[in-house]
Amino acid sequence: VRLTGSTVVRLPAVYPVFDLGYRQRLAATAGVPGVVSFGRLGLFAHDNSHHAMLEGYEAVDCVRADRSFDDQAWAAALARFAGHRVED
Protein backbone atom coordinates (compact mmCIF):
# COMPACT_ATOMS: atom_id res chain seq x y z
CA VAL A 1 0.00 0.00 0.00
CA ARG A 2 1.42 3.36 -1.03
CA LEU A 3 0.61 6.54 0.88
CA THR A 4 -1.05 9.03 -1.46
CA GLY A 5 -1.56 11.91 0.96
CA SER A 6 -2.12 12.98 4.52
CA THR A 7 -3.82 15.66 6.54
CA VAL A 8 -2.96 17.04 9.98
CA VAL A 9 -5.67 18.70 12.02
CA ARG A 10 -4.78 20.23 15.37
CA LEU A 11 -7.61 20.83 17.80
CA PRO A 12 -7.60 22.64 21.14
CA ALA A 13 -9.76 19.91 22.74
CA VAL A 14 -10.28 16.32 21.68
CA TYR A 15 -12.82 14.86 24.07
CA PRO A 16 -16.22 14.41 22.45
CA VAL A 17 -19.23 16.36 23.63
CA PHE A 18 -22.29 14.16 23.82
CA ASP A 19 -25.68 15.59 23.06
CA LEU A 20 -29.03 13.92 22.53
CA GLY A 21 -28.47 13.33 18.81
CA TYR A 22 -25.00 11.77 18.84
CA ARG A 23 -26.17 8.19 18.22
CA GLN A 24 -28.00 9.19 15.05
CA ARG A 25 -24.96 11.05 13.69
CA LEU A 26 -22.72 8.09 14.50
CA ALA A 27 -25.13 5.69 12.81
CA ALA A 28 -25.10 7.86 9.68
CA THR A 29 -21.44 6.91 9.08
CA ALA A 30 -22.12 3.16 9.25
CA GLY A 31 -21.98 1.42 5.92
CA VAL A 32 -20.25 4.23 4.01
CA PRO A 33 -17.84 2.41 1.67
CA GLY A 34 -14.19 3.03 2.50
CA VAL A 35 -14.94 4.84 5.77
CA VAL A 36 -13.99 3.43 9.17
CA SER A 37 -14.81 5.56 12.17
CA PHE A 38 -12.76 5.10 15.33
CA GLY A 39 -11.04 6.98 18.13
CA ARG A 40 -12.50 9.44 20.61
CA LEU A 41 -14.38 11.51 18.10
CA GLY A 42 -15.17 8.81 15.58
CA LEU A 43 -16.84 6.53 18.11
CA PHE A 44 -18.02 9.30 20.45
CA ALA A 45 -15.99 7.52 23.13
CA HIS A 46 -14.64 9.06 26.30
CA ASP A 47 -11.42 7.06 26.50
CA ASN A 48 -7.65 7.50 26.65
CA SER A 49 -5.17 8.13 23.85
CA HIS A 50 -3.81 4.60 24.11
CA HIS A 51 -7.33 3.27 23.50
CA ALA A 52 -7.64 5.40 20.35
CA MET A 53 -4.26 4.15 19.15
CA LEU A 54 -5.31 0.54 19.75
CA GLU A 55 -8.47 1.19 17.74
CA GLY A 56 -6.31 2.40 14.85
CA TYR A 57 -4.18 -0.73 14.98
CA GLU A 58 -7.32 -2.87 15.08
CA ALA A 59 -8.71 -1.04 12.03
CA VAL A 60 -5.50 -1.69 10.10
CA ASP A 61 -5.64 -5.37 11.08
CA CYS A 62 -9.09 -5.56 9.47
CA VAL A 63 -7.69 -4.63 6.04
CA ARG A 64 -7.13 -7.79 4.05
CA ALA A 65 -4.31 -8.37 1.56
CA ASP A 66 -6.72 -7.62 -1.31
CA ARG A 67 -7.57 -4.26 0.40
CA SER A 68 -11.08 -5.35 1.29
CA PHE A 69 -12.25 -4.71 4.84
CA ASP A 70 -13.18 -7.48 7.27
CA ASP A 71 -16.45 -6.14 8.67
CA GLN A 72 -16.90 -9.14 10.94
CA ALA A 73 -13.50 -8.62 12.59
CA TRP A 74 -14.27 -4.90 12.94
CA ALA A 75 -17.60 -5.66 14.61
CA ALA A 76 -15.77 -7.88 17.12
CA ALA A 77 -13.24 -5.09 17.73
CA LEU A 78 -16.05 -2.57 18.30
CA ALA A 79 -17.53 -4.91 20.90
CA ARG A 80 -14.16 -4.97 22.69
CA PHE A 81 -13.87 -1.18 22.51
CA ALA A 82 -17.16 -0.88 24.41
CA GLY A 83 -15.22 -2.00 27.48
CA HIS A 84 -12.74 0.88 27.30
CA ARG A 85 -12.86 3.16 30.30
CA VAL A 86 -10.91 6.33 31.07
CA GLU A 87 -7.82 5.54 33.13
CA ASP A 88 -6.23 8.18 35.33
PyMOL CGO cylinders between C-alpha atoms (Angstrom):
from pymol import cmd
from pymol.cgo import CYLINDER

trace = [
    CYLINDER, 0.00, 0.00, 0.00, 1.42, 3.36, -1.03, 0.3, 1, 1, 1, 1, 1, 1,
    CYLINDER, 1.42, 3.36, -1.03, 0.61, 6.54, 0.88, 0.3, 1, 1, 1, 1, 1, 1,
    CYLINDER, 0.61, 6.54, 0.88, -1.05, 9.03, -1.46, 0.3, 1, 1, 1, 1, 1, 1,
    CYLINDER, -1.05, 9.03, -1.46, -1.56, 11.91, 0.96, 0.3, 1, 1, 1, 1, 1, 1,
    CYLINDER, -1.56, 11.91, 0.96, -2.12, 12.98, 4.52, 0.3, 1, 1, 1, 1, 1, 1,
    CYLINDER, -2.12, 12.98, 4.52, -3.82, 15.66, 6.54, 0.3, 1, 1, 1, 1, 1, 1,
    CYLINDER, -3.82, 15.66, 6.54, -2.96, 17.04, 9.98, 0.3, 1, 1, 1, 1, 1, 1,
    CYLINDER, -2.96, 17.04, 9.98, -5.67, 18.70, 12.02, 0.3, 1, 1, 1, 1, 1, 1,
    CYLINDER, -5.67, 18.70, 12.02, -4.78, 20.23, 15.37, 0.3, 1, 1, 1, 1, 1, 1,
    CYLINDER, -4.78, 20.23, 15.37, -7.61, 20.83, 17.80, 0.3, 1, 1, 1, 1, 1, 1,
    CYLINDER, -7.61, 20.83, 17.80, -7.60, 22.64, 21.14, 0.3, 1, 1, 1, 1, 1, 1,
    CYLINDER, -7.60, 22.64, 21.14, -9.76, 19.91, 22.74, 0.3, 1, 1, 1, 1, 1, 1,
    CYLINDER, -9.76, 19.91, 22.74, -10.28, 16.32, 21.68, 0.3, 1, 1, 1, 1, 1, 1,
    CYLINDER, -10.28, 16.32, 21.68, -12.82, 14.86, 24.07, 0.3, 1, 1, 1, 1, 1, 1,
    CYLINDER, -12.82, 14.86, 24.07, -16.22, 14.41, 22.45, 0.3, 1, 1, 1, 1, 1, 1,
    CYLINDER, -16.22, 14.41, 22.45, -19.23, 16.36, 23.63, 0.3, 1, 1, 1, 1, 1, 1,
    CYLINDER, -19.23, 16.36, 23.63, -22.29, 14.16, 23.82, 0.3, 1, 1, 1, 1, 1, 1,
    CYLINDER, -22.29, 14.16, 23.82, -25.68, 15.59, 23.06, 0.3, 1, 1, 1, 1, 1, 1,
    CYLINDER, -25.68, 15.59, 23.06, -29.03, 13.92, 22.53, 0.3, 1, 1, 1, 1, 1, 1,
    CYLINDER, -29.03, 13.92, 22.53, -28.47, 13.33, 18.81, 0.3, 1, 1, 1, 1, 1, 1,
    CYLINDER, -28.47, 13.33, 18.81, -25.00, 11.77, 18.84, 0.3, 1, 1, 1, 1, 1, 1,
    CYLINDER, -25.00, 11.77, 18.84, -26.17, 8.19, 18.22, 0.3, 1, 1, 1, 1, 1, 1,
    CYLINDER, -26.17, 8.19, 18.22, -28.00, 9.19, 15.05, 0.3, 1, 1, 1, 1, 1, 1,
    CYLINDER, -28.00, 9.19, 15.05, -24.96, 11.05, 13.69, 0.3, 1, 1, 1, 1, 1, 1,
    CYLINDER, -24.96, 11.05, 13.69, -22.72, 8.09, 14.50, 0.3, 1, 1, 1, 1, 1, 1,
    CYLINDER, -22.72, 8.09, 14.50, -25.13, 5.69, 12.81, 0.3, 1, 1, 1, 1, 1, 1,
    CYLINDER, -25.13, 5.69, 12.81, -25.10, 7.86, 9.68, 0.3, 1, 1, 1, 1, 1, 1,
    CYLINDER, -25.10, 7.86, 9.68, -21.44, 6.91, 9.08, 0.3, 1, 1, 1, 1, 1, 1,
    CYLINDER, -21.44, 6.91, 9.08, -22.12, 3.16, 9.25, 0.3, 1, 1, 1, 1, 1, 1,
    CYLINDER, -22.12, 3.16, 9.25, -21.98, 1.42, 5.92, 0.3, 1, 1, 1, 1, 1, 1,
    CYLINDER, -21.98, 1.42, 5.92, -20.25, 4.23, 4.01, 0.3, 1, 1, 1, 1, 1, 1,
    CYLINDER, -20.25, 4.23, 4.01, -17.84, 2.41, 1.67, 0.3, 1, 1, 1, 1, 1, 1,
    CYLINDER, -17.84, 2.41, 1.67, -14.19, 3.03, 2.50, 0.3, 1, 1, 1, 1, 1, 1,
    CYLINDER, -14.19, 3.03, 2.50, -14.94, 4.84, 5.77, 0.3, 1, 1, 1, 1, 1, 1,
    CYLINDER, -14.94, 4.84, 5.77, -13.99, 3.43, 9.17, 0.3, 1, 1, 1, 1, 1, 1,
    CYLINDER, -13.99, 3.43, 9.17, -14.81, 5.56, 12.17, 0.3, 1, 1, 1, 1, 1, 1,
    CYLINDER, -14.81, 5.56, 12.17, -12.76, 5.10, 15.33, 0.3, 1, 1, 1, 1, 1, 1,
    CYLINDER, -12.76, 5.10, 15.33, -11.04, 6.98, 18.13, 0.3, 1, 1, 1, 1, 1, 1,
    CYLINDER, -11.04, 6.98, 18.13, -12.50, 9.44, 20.61, 0.3, 1, 1, 1, 1, 1, 1,
    CYLINDER, -12.50, 9.44, 20.61, -14.38, 11.51, 18.10, 0.3, 1, 1, 1, 1, 1, 1,
    CYLINDER, -14.38, 11.51, 18.10, -15.17, 8.81, 15.58, 0.3, 1, 1, 1, 1, 1, 1,
    CYLINDER, -15.17, 8.81, 15.58, -16.84, 6.53, 18.11, 0.3, 1, 1, 1, 1, 1, 1,
    CYLINDER, -16.84, 6.53, 18.11, -18.02, 9.30, 20.45, 0.3, 1, 1, 1, 1, 1, 1,
    CYLINDER, -18.02, 9.30, 20.45, -15.99, 7.52, 23.13, 0.3, 1, 1, 1, 1, 1, 1,
    CYLINDER, -15.99, 7.52, 23.13, -14.64, 9.06, 26.30, 0.3, 1, 1, 1, 1, 1, 1,
    CYLINDER, -14.64, 9.06, 26.30, -11.42, 7.06, 26.50, 0.3, 1, 1, 1, 1, 1, 1,
    CYLINDER, -11.42, 7.06, 26.50, -7.65, 7.50, 26.65, 0.3, 1, 1, 1, 1, 1, 1,
    CYLINDER, -7.65, 7.50, 26.65, -5.17, 8.13, 23.85, 0.3, 1, 1, 1, 1, 1, 1,
    CYLINDER, -5.17, 8.13, 23.85, -3.81, 4.60, 24.11, 0.3, 1, 1, 1, 1, 1, 1,
    CYLINDER, -3.81, 4.60, 24.11, -7.33, 3.27, 23.50, 0.3, 1, 1, 1, 1, 1, 1,
    CYLINDER, -7.33, 3.27, 23.50, -7.64, 5.40, 20.35, 0.3, 1, 1, 1, 1, 1, 1,
    CYLINDER, -7.64, 5.40, 20.35, -4.26, 4.15, 19.15, 0.3, 1, 1, 1, 1, 1, 1,
    CYLINDER, -4.26, 4.15, 19.15, -5.31, 0.54, 19.75, 0.3, 1, 1, 1, 1, 1, 1,
    CYLINDER, -5.31, 0.54, 19.75, -8.47, 1.19, 17.74, 0.3, 1, 1, 1, 1, 1, 1,
    CYLINDER, -8.47, 1.19, 17.74, -6.31, 2.40, 14.85, 0.3, 1, 1, 1, 1, 1, 1,
    CYLINDER, -6.31, 2.40, 14.85, -4.18, -0.73, 14.98, 0.3, 1, 1, 1, 1, 1, 1,
    CYLINDER, -4.18, -0.73, 14.98, -7.32, -2.87, 15.08, 0.3, 1, 1, 1, 1, 1, 1,
    CYLINDER, -7.32, -2.87, 15.08, -8.71, -1.04, 12.03, 0.3, 1, 1, 1, 1, 1, 1,
    CYLINDER, -8.71, -1.04, 12.03, -5.50, -1.69, 10.10, 0.3, 1, 1, 1, 1, 1, 1,
    CYLINDER, -5.50, -1.69, 10.10, -5.64, -5.37, 11.08, 0.3, 1, 1, 1, 1, 1, 1,
    CYLINDER, -5.64, -5.37, 11.08, -9.09, -5.56, 9.47, 0.3, 1, 1, 1, 1, 1, 1,
    CYLINDER, -9.09, -5.56, 9.47, -7.69, -4.63, 6.04, 0.3, 1, 1, 1, 1, 1, 1,
    CYLINDER, -7.69, -4.63, 6.04, -7.13, -7.79, 4.05, 0.3, 1, 1, 1, 1, 1, 1,
    CYLINDER, -7.13, -7.79, 4.05, -4.31, -8.37, 1.56, 0.3, 1, 1, 1, 1, 1, 1,
    CYLINDER, -4.31, -8.37, 1.56, -6.72, -7.62, -1.31, 0.3, 1, 1, 1, 1, 1, 1,
    CYLINDER, -6.72, -7.62, -1.31, -7.57, -4.26, 0.40, 0.3, 1, 1, 1, 1, 1, 1,
    CYLINDER, -7.57, -4.26, 0.40, -11.08, -5.35, 1.29, 0.3, 1, 1, 1, 1, 1, 1,
    CYLINDER, -11.08, -5.35, 1.29, -12.25, -4.71, 4.84, 0.3, 1, 1, 1, 1, 1, 1,
    CYLINDER, -12.25, -4.71, 4.84, -13.18, -7.48, 7.27, 0.3, 1, 1, 1, 1, 1, 1,
    CYLINDER, -13.18, -7.48, 7.27, -16.45, -6.14, 8.67, 0.3, 1, 1, 1, 1, 1, 1,
    CYLINDER, -16.45, -6.14, 8.67, -16.90, -9.14, 10.94, 0.3, 1, 1, 1, 1, 1, 1,
    CYLINDER, -16.90, -9.14, 10.94, -13.50, -8.62, 12.59, 0.3, 1, 1, 1, 1, 1, 1,
    CYLINDER, -13.50, -8.62, 12.59, -14.27, -4.90, 12.94, 0.3, 1, 1, 1, 1, 1, 1,
    CYLINDER, -14.27, -4.90, 12.94, -17.60, -5.66, 14.61, 0.3, 1, 1, 1, 1, 1, 1,
    CYLINDER, -17.60, -5.66, 14.61, -15.77, -7.88, 17.12, 0.3, 1, 1, 1, 1, 1, 1,
    CYLINDER, -15.77, -7.88, 17.12, -13.24, -5.09, 17.73, 0.3, 1, 1, 1, 1, 1, 1,
    CYLINDER, -13.24, -5.09, 17.73, -16.05, -2.57, 18.30, 0.3, 1, 1, 1, 1, 1, 1,
    CYLINDER, -16.05, -2.57, 18.30, -17.53, -4.91, 20.90, 0.3, 1, 1, 1, 1, 1, 1,
    CYLINDER, -17.53, -4.91, 20.90, -14.16, -4.97, 22.69, 0.3, 1, 1, 1, 1, 1, 1,
    CYLINDER, -14.16, -4.97, 22.69, -13.87, -1.18, 22.51, 0.3, 1, 1, 1, 1, 1, 1,
    CYLINDER, -13.87, -1.18, 22.51, -17.16, -0.88, 24.41, 0.3, 1, 1, 1, 1, 1, 1,
    CYLINDER, -17.16, -0.88, 24.41, -15.22, -2.00, 27.48, 0.3, 1, 1, 1, 1, 1, 1,
    CYLINDER, -15.22, -2.00, 27.48, -12.74, 0.88, 27.30, 0.3, 1, 1, 1, 1, 1, 1,
    CYLINDER, -12.74, 0.88, 27.30, -12.86, 3.16, 30.30, 0.3, 1, 1, 1, 1, 1, 1,
    CYLINDER, -12.86, 3.16, 30.30, -10.91, 6.33, 31.07, 0.3, 1, 1, 1, 1, 1, 1,
    CYLINDER, -10.91, 6.33, 31.07, -7.82, 5.54, 33.13, 0.3, 1, 1, 1, 1, 1, 1,
    CYLINDER, -7.82, 5.54, 33.13, -6.23, 8.18, 35.33, 0.3, 1, 1, 1, 1, 1, 1,
]
cmd.load_cgo(trace, "trace")
